[in-house]
Amino acid sequence: MKFIVSSTALFNHLQAVSRVINSKNTLPILDYFLFDLQDGTLSITASDTETTMVTSVEVSESDANRKFAVVARTLLDALKEIPEQPVTFDISDVLEITVHYQNGKYSLMGQHADEYPQSTTPGDDAVRVEIGADILLSGINHTFFAMADDELRPVMNGIYFDITTDDITMVASDGHKLVRYKTLSAFGNERAAFILPKKPANLIKNILGKEQGNVVIEFDERNAVFTMERYRMVCRLIEGRYPNYNSVIPQNNPHKVTVDRQTLVGALRRVSIFSSQESSLIKLRMEENEMVISAQDIDFSTSAEETQVCQYAGNAMSIGFKSTFLIDILNNMSSSEIVIELADPSRAGVIVPVEQEKNEEILMLLMPMMLND
């Protein structure tokens, strides 16, 4: 059989789904793409058994329908070196694949499609929701960095989707920091929830920027399917009960500091150089309309201090944070000004943008560190 396809169109789709493939696989067939040519449309599948991604590309000519598997890394590397042009795939009965391009050809062996594992999809009782691709991307972008990597508490190693009939909330936390992203632009028909693992969250994050329209999510207790305009992802979910995230967010925070986000990030970067490498502790001291950011490393007799203008009218107070975590949080906000809401030095600091985007509500939280003085 033969078919002709654009080299760059094929390469771009292969590259997008290839991120699913692990560097080391238990099944040799998982080093391959599954090609399924049906009536002029080539479907391409990549899988690691836990997560499967499918995309399709139109071919300009084909003389038969057929399924076969082709080794992923070799094909990707070969196509990367070909400029935009039609390439012809010629597949023999014994699955010898010849790729013809201008002035040359590649030859490689394929594998039988029946060796390729089938992905498990949600059952008939699956919950279905729709969410705009841009909203889903915003939610994942804001929460992704806060996920844990904790073998003892696997439920924390993903993004929690809390779906109600009014909104959808995405939450991630590693026990030190927490992000809650709520959108009023999408909602479900019933109360439901699932935990999306880190790898599929990252895969979908890389694709959503090129997608438009709505993403349809269908899920049950074990699996979820994300259907986009050009891609489809099936993944195993993290099973277990996610902690009550609202209960850890302090509600009454009388001390409120309004400060320029970028200026604060710059000060934190400069001052944190002089913090203890072990703890990365920085101290924020708030007085009337000014914030003093300081750090010291007693072992090396180094210290730094910087004063920044802010809006603050409460009693003077000091709080300690891990500088790397605070910089992470500030870098994952887009607002030019932020508000740090504090109750006392032993309770979590709540960080919110001064102006929320339309129909969304972002809240980030950081646990404090004990100050010695």
Secondary structure, 3 states (H helix, E strand, C coil): CEEEEEHHHHHHHHHHHHCCCCCCCCCHHHHEEEEEEECCEEEEEEECCCEEEEEEEECCEECCCEEEEEEHHHHHHHHHCCCCCEEEEEECCCCEEEEEECCEEEEEECECHHHCCCCCCCCCCCEEEEEEHHHHHHHHHHHHHHCCCCCCCHHHCEEEEEECCCCEEEEEECCCEEEEEEECCCCCCCCEEEEEEHHHHHHHHHHHCCCCCEEEEEECCCEEEEECCCEEEEEECCCCCCCCHHHHCCCCCCEEEEEEHHHHHHHHHHHHCCCCCCCCEEEEEEECCEEEEEEEEHHHCEEEEEEEECECCCCCEEEEEEHHHHHHHHHCCCCCEEEEEECCCCCCEEEEECCCCCCEEEEEEECCECCCC
